């Protein structure tokens, strides 16, 4: 079998590509993708939305999002409120009290 130089280059490139390790995505990129998917799911019309009242649409959307994202959604809400409450009720009063006492 005759081998041309281009065949050996192609084979070498294929070997390098097969041996290459695909880097893991950074957590920030994974979080960005999750948020992008959540925004898409939030705006996507559900089947039968036209016949429902506003409250029915909201309830159906909440059930759909919980079914789709599950514990990720619950953890996001818990973390959001934890950070917000820490800022409002612990860190800001600490700095105000520190500045008033000095």
TORLODO-496625 format. One record per residue: x, y, z of N, C-alpha, C in turn; residue number from 1. Coordinates in Angstrom, 1 decimal. Each point is the difference from the previous one (the first is absolute). Layout:
+--------+--------+--------+--------+--------+--------+--------+--------+--------+-------+
|    n_u |    n_v |    n_w |   ca_u |   ca_v |   ca_w |    c_u |    c_v |    c_w | bamar |
+--------+--------+--------+--------+--------+--------+--------+--------+--------+-------+
|      X |      Y |      Z |      X |      Y |      Z |      X |      Y |      Z |   NUM |
...
+--------+--------+--------+--------+--------+--------+--------+--------+--------+-------+
! end
This chain:
+--------+--------+--------+--------+--------+--------+--------+--------+--------+-------+
|    n_u |    n_v |    n_w |   ca_u |   ca_v |   ca_w |    c_u |    c_v |    c_w | bamar |
+--------+--------+--------+--------+--------+--------+--------+--------+--------+-------+
|    0.8 |   -1.2 |    0.0 |   -0.8 |    1.2 |    0.0 |    0.9 |    1.2 |    0.0 |     1 |
|   -0.3 |    0.9 |   -1.0 |    0.8 |    1.3 |   -0.1 |   -0.6 |    1.0 |    1.0 |     2 |
|    0.9 |    0.6 |    0.7 |   -0.4 |    1.0 |    1.0 |    0.6 |    1.4 |   -0.5 |     3 |
|   -0.8 |    0.9 |   -0.1 |    0.4 |    1.4 |   -0.4 |    0.3 |    0.8 |    1.3 |     4 |
|    0.8 |    1.0 |   -0.1 |    0.3 |    0.8 |    1.1 |   -1.2 |    0.6 |    0.7 |     5 |
|   -1.0 |    0.4 |   -0.8 |   -1.2 |    0.5 |    0.5 |   -0.8 |   -1.0 |    0.9 |     6 |
|    0.1 |   -1.3 |   -0.4 |   -0.7 |   -1.0 |    0.8 |    0.6 |   -0.1 |    1.4 |     7 |
|    1.4 |    0.1 |    0.1 |    0.6 |   -0.1 |    1.3 |   -0.3 |    1.2 |    0.8 |     8 |
|   -0.1 |    1.2 |   -0.6 |   -0.3 |    1.2 |    0.8 |   -1.4 |   -0.1 |    0.5 |     9 |
|   -1.0 |   -0.5 |   -0.8 |   -1.3 |   -0.1 |    0.4 |   -0.1 |   -1.0 |    1.1 |    10 |
|    0.7 |   -1.1 |   -0.1 |    0.0 |   -1.1 |    1.0 |    0.6 |    0.6 |    1.3 |    11 |
|    1.0 |    0.8 |   -0.1 |    0.6 |    0.6 |    1.2 |   -0.9 |    1.0 |    0.7 |    12 |
|   -0.7 |    0.8 |   -0.8 |   -1.0 |    0.9 |    0.6 |   -1.1 |   -0.7 |    0.7 |    13 |
|   -0.5 |   -1.1 |   -0.7 |   -1.1 |   -0.8 |    0.6 |    0.5 |   -0.6 |    1.4 |    14 |
|    1.2 |   -0.5 |    0.0 |    0.5 |   -0.6 |    1.2 |    0.1 |    1.1 |    1.1 |    15 |
|    0.5 |    1.2 |   -0.3 |    0.1 |    1.1 |    1.0 |   -1.4 |    0.4 |    0.5 |    16 |
|   -0.9 |    0.1 |   -0.9 |   -1.4 |    0.3 |    0.4 |   -0.6 |   -1.0 |    0.8 |    17 |
|    0.2 |   -1.3 |   -0.3 |   -0.5 |   -1.1 |    0.8 |    0.6 |    0.0 |    1.4 |    18 |
|    1.3 |    0.3 |    0.1 |    0.7 |    0.0 |    1.3 |   -0.2 |    1.3 |    0.8 |    19 |
|   -0.6 |    1.0 |   -0.6 |   -0.2 |    1.3 |    0.7 |   -1.0 |   -0.2 |    1.1 |    20 |
|    0.3 |    0.7 |    1.1 |   -1.0 |    0.0 |    1.1 |   -0.9 |    1.2 |   -0.1 |    21 |
|   -1.3 |   -0.3 |    0.0 |   -0.9 |    1.2 |    0.0 |    0.0 |    0.6 |    1.3 |    22 |
|    0.3 |    1.3 |    0.1 |    0.0 |    0.6 |    1.3 |   -1.4 |    0.2 |    0.6 |    23 |
|   -0.1 |   -0.2 |    1.3 |   -1.3 |    0.2 |    0.6 |   -0.4 |    1.5 |    0.0 |    24 |
|   -1.3 |    0.2 |   -0.1 |   -0.5 |    1.4 |    0.0 |    0.1 |    0.5 |    1.4 |    25 |
|    0.3 |    1.3 |    0.0 |    0.1 |    0.7 |    1.3 |   -1.4 |    0.1 |    0.7 |    26 |
|   -0.1 |    0.0 |    1.3 |   -1.3 |    0.1 |    0.6 |   -0.8 |    1.3 |   -0.4 |    27 |
|    0.7 |    1.1 |   -0.3 |   -0.7 |    1.2 |   -0.4 |   -0.7 |   -0.3 |   -1.3 |    28 |
|    0.6 |   -0.7 |   -0.9 |   -0.6 |   -0.3 |   -1.3 |   -1.2 |   -0.9 |    0.1 |    29 |
|    0.2 |   -1.0 |    0.9 |   -1.2 |   -0.9 |    0.3 |   -1.1 |    0.7 |    0.6 |    30 |
|    0.2 |    0.9 |    0.9 |   -1.0 |    0.8 |    0.6 |   -0.7 |    0.9 |   -1.0 |    31 |
|    0.8 |    0.6 |   -0.9 |   -0.6 |    0.8 |   -1.1 |   -0.9 |   -0.8 |   -0.9 |    32 |
|    0.4 |   -1.2 |   -0.3 |   -0.8 |   -0.9 |   -0.9 |   -1.3 |   -0.4 |    0.7 |    33 |
|    0.1 |   -0.2 |    1.3 |   -1.2 |   -0.4 |    0.8 |   -1.0 |    1.2 |    0.0 |    34 |
|    0.5 |    1.2 |    0.2 |   -0.8 |    1.2 |    0.1 |   -0.6 |    0.3 |   -1.4 |    35 |
|    0.8 |   -0.2 |   -1.1 |   -0.6 |    0.1 |   -1.3 |   -1.1 |   -0.9 |   -0.3 |    36 |
|    0.1 |   -1.3 |    0.4 |   -1.0 |   -1.0 |   -0.2 |   -1.2 |    0.4 |    0.9 |    37 |
|    0.2 |    0.5 |    1.2 |   -1.1 |    0.4 |    0.8 |   -0.8 |    1.1 |   -0.6 |    38 |
|    0.7 |    1.0 |   -0.5 |   -0.7 |    1.1 |   -0.7 |   -0.8 |   -0.4 |   -1.2 |    39 |
|    0.6 |   -1.0 |   -0.7 |   -0.7 |   -0.5 |   -1.2 |   -1.3 |   -0.8 |    0.5 |    40 |
|    0.1 |   -0.8 |    1.0 |   -1.1 |   -0.7 |    0.6 |   -1.1 |    0.9 |    0.5 |    41 |
|    0.5 |    1.1 |    0.6 |   -1.0 |    1.0 |    0.6 |   -0.8 |    0.7 |   -1.1 |    42 |
|    0.5 |    0.2 |   -1.1 |   -0.7 |    0.7 |   -1.1 |   -0.7 |   -0.9 |   -1.0 |    43 |
|    0.4 |   -1.2 |    0.0 |   -0.6 |   -1.0 |   -1.0 |   -1.5 |   -0.2 |    0.3 |    44 |
|   -0.9 |    0.2 |   -0.9 |   -1.4 |   -0.2 |    0.2 |   -0.4 |   -1.4 |    0.3 |    45 |
|   -0.8 |   -0.2 |    1.0 |   -0.4 |   -1.4 |    0.3 |   -1.2 |   -0.3 |   -0.8 |    46 |
|   -0.2 |   -1.3 |   -0.3 |   -1.2 |   -0.4 |   -0.7 |   -1.3 |    0.3 |    0.9 |    47 |
|   -1.0 |    0.5 |   -0.6 |   -1.3 |    0.3 |    0.7 |    0.0 |    1.3 |    0.8 |    48 |
|    1.0 |    0.9 |   -0.2 |    0.1 |    1.2 |    0.8 |   -1.1 |    1.0 |   -0.4 |    49 |
|   -0.5 |   -0.1 |   -1.3 |   -1.0 |    1.0 |   -0.4 |   -1.3 |   -0.2 |    0.7 |    50 |
|   -0.3 |   -1.2 |    0.4 |   -1.3 |   -0.2 |    0.7 |    0.0 |    0.3 |    1.5 |    51 |
|    1.2 |    0.1 |    0.6 |    0.1 |    0.1 |    1.4 |   -0.1 |    1.5 |    0.4 |    52 |
|   -0.4 |    0.2 |    1.3 |    0.0 |    1.4 |    0.5 |    1.4 |    0.3 |    0.4 |    53 |
|    0.2 |    1.3 |    0.4 |    1.4 |    0.4 |    0.4 |    0.5 |   -0.9 |    1.1 |    54 |
|   -0.8 |   -0.2 |    1.1 |    0.5 |   -0.8 |    1.1 |    0.2 |   -1.5 |   -0.4 |    55 |
|   -0.7 |   -0.5 |   -0.9 |    0.2 |   -1.3 |   -0.6 |    1.3 |   -0.1 |   -0.7 |    56 |
|    0.3 |    1.0 |   -0.8 |    1.2 |    0.1 |   -0.8 |    1.2 |    0.0 |    1.0 |    57 |
|   -0.1 |    0.8 |    1.0 |    1.1 |    0.2 |    1.0 |    0.3 |   -1.4 |    0.7 |    58 |
|   -1.1 |   -0.6 |    0.4 |    0.1 |   -1.3 |    0.7 |    0.6 |   -1.1 |   -0.9 |    59 |
|   -0.5 |    0.0 |   -1.2 |    0.6 |   -1.0 |   -1.0 |    1.4 |    0.2 |   -0.3 |    60 |
|    0.4 |    1.3 |   -0.1 |    1.4 |    0.4 |   -0.2 |    0.9 |   -0.4 |    1.1 |    61 |
|   -0.5 |    0.2 |    1.3 |    0.8 |   -0.4 |    1.2 |    0.2 |   -1.5 |    0.0 |    62 |
|   -1.1 |   -0.7 |   -0.2 |    0.1 |   -1.5 |    0.0 |    1.0 |   -0.5 |   -1.1 |    63 |
|   -0.1 |    0.6 |   -1.2 |    0.9 |   -0.4 |   -1.1 |    1.5 |    0.3 |    0.4 |    64 |
|    0.2 |    1.2 |    0.6 |    1.4 |    0.3 |    0.3 |    0.6 |   -0.9 |    1.1 |    65 |
|   -0.9 |   -0.3 |    1.0 |    0.5 |   -0.9 |    1.1 |    0.3 |   -1.4 |   -0.6 |    66 |
|   -0.9 |   -0.4 |   -0.8 |    0.2 |   -1.3 |   -0.6 |    1.2 |   -0.1 |   -0.9 |    67 |
|    0.3 |    1.1 |   -0.7 |    1.1 |    0.1 |   -1.0 |    1.4 |    0.2 |    0.8 |    68 |
|    0.0 |    0.9 |    0.9 |    1.3 |    0.4 |    0.7 |    0.1 |   -0.6 |    1.4 |    69 |
|   -1.1 |   -0.3 |    0.6 |    0.1 |   -0.7 |    1.3 |    0.8 |    0.7 |    1.1 |    70 |
|    1.0 |   -0.7 |    0.6 |    0.7 |    0.5 |    1.1 |    0.9 |    1.1 |   -0.4 |    71 |
|    0.4 |    0.2 |   -1.2 |    0.9 |    1.1 |   -0.4 |   -0.8 |    1.3 |    0.3 |    72 |
|   -1.3 |    0.0 |   -0.4 |   -0.8 |    1.2 |    0.2 |   -0.2 |    0.3 |    1.5 |    73 |
|   -0.2 |   -1.1 |    0.8 |   -0.2 |    0.2 |    1.5 |    1.3 |    0.6 |    0.6 |    74 |
|    1.2 |   -0.6 |   -0.4 |    1.2 |    0.5 |    0.5 |    0.3 |    1.5 |   -0.4 |    75 |
|   -0.3 |    0.3 |   -1.2 |    0.2 |    1.4 |   -0.5 |   -0.8 |    1.0 |    0.9 |    76 |
|   -1.3 |   -0.4 |    0.3 |   -0.8 |    0.9 |    0.8 |    0.5 |    0.1 |    1.4 |    77 |
|    0.5 |   -1.1 |    0.6 |    0.5 |    0.0 |    1.3 |    1.3 |    0.8 |    0.1 |    78 |
|    0.9 |   -0.1 |   -1.0 |    1.2 |    0.7 |    0.0 |   -0.3 |    1.5 |   -0.2 |    79 |
|   -0.9 |    0.4 |   -0.9 |   -0.3 |    1.4 |   -0.2 |   -0.5 |    0.6 |    1.3 |    80 |
|   -1.0 |   -0.6 |    0.7 |   -0.5 |    0.6 |    1.2 |    1.1 |    0.0 |    1.2 |    81 |
|    0.8 |   -1.0 |    0.0 |    1.1 |    0.0 |    1.0 |    0.9 |    1.1 |   -0.2 |    82 |
|    0.5 |    0.3 |   -1.2 |    0.9 |    1.1 |   -0.3 |   -0.7 |    1.3 |    0.3 |    83 |
|   -1.3 |    0.2 |   -0.5 |   -0.7 |    1.2 |    0.2 |   -0.2 |    0.3 |    1.5 |    84 |
|   -0.4 |   -1.0 |    0.8 |   -0.2 |    0.2 |    1.4 |    1.3 |    0.3 |    0.8 |    85 |
|    1.0 |   -0.7 |   -0.4 |    1.3 |    0.3 |    0.6 |    0.4 |    1.5 |   -0.2 |    86 |
|   -0.2 |    0.5 |   -1.2 |    0.4 |    1.4 |   -0.3 |   -0.9 |    0.9 |    0.8 |    87 |
|   -1.4 |   -0.2 |    0.0 |   -0.9 |    0.9 |    0.6 |    0.0 |   -0.1 |    1.5 |    88 |
|    0.1 |   -1.1 |    0.6 |   -0.2 |   -0.2 |    1.4 |    1.3 |   -0.2 |    0.9 |    89 |
|    1.1 |   -0.3 |   -0.7 |    1.3 |   -0.2 |    0.8 |    1.1 |    1.0 |   -0.4 |    90 |
|    0.3 |    0.0 |   -1.3 |    1.2 |    0.8 |   -0.4 |   -0.3 |    1.5 |    0.0 |    91 |
|   -1.1 |    0.5 |   -0.5 |   -0.3 |    1.4 |    0.0 |   -0.2 |    0.5 |    1.5 |    92 |
|   -0.8 |   -0.7 |    0.8 |   -0.1 |    0.5 |    1.4 |    1.4 |    0.0 |    0.7 |    93 |
|    0.8 |   -1.0 |   -0.3 |    1.4 |    0.0 |    0.6 |    0.8 |    1.2 |   -0.3 |    94 |
|    0.0 |    0.4 |   -1.3 |    0.7 |    1.2 |   -0.4 |   -0.6 |    1.3 |    0.5 |    95 |
|   -1.3 |    0.0 |    0.1 |   -0.7 |    1.2 |    0.5 |    0.4 |    0.1 |    1.5 |    96 |
|   -0.1 |   -1.0 |    0.8 |    0.3 |    0.0 |    1.4 |    1.5 |    0.3 |    0.2 |    97 |
|    0.9 |   -0.5 |   -0.8 |    1.4 |    0.2 |    0.1 |    0.3 |    1.5 |   -0.2 |    98 |
|   -0.7 |    0.6 |   -1.0 |    0.3 |    1.4 |   -0.3 |   -0.6 |    0.9 |    1.1 |    99 |
|   -1.1 |   -0.4 |    0.6 |   -0.6 |    0.8 |    1.0 |    0.7 |    0.0 |    1.4 |   100 |
|    0.6 |   -1.2 |    0.2 |    0.7 |   -0.2 |    1.3 |    1.4 |    0.6 |    0.0 |   101 |
|    0.6 |    0.2 |   -1.2 |    1.4 |    0.6 |   -0.1 |   -0.1 |    1.5 |    0.0 |   102 |
+--------+--------+--------+--------+--------+--------+--------+--------+--------+-------+
! end
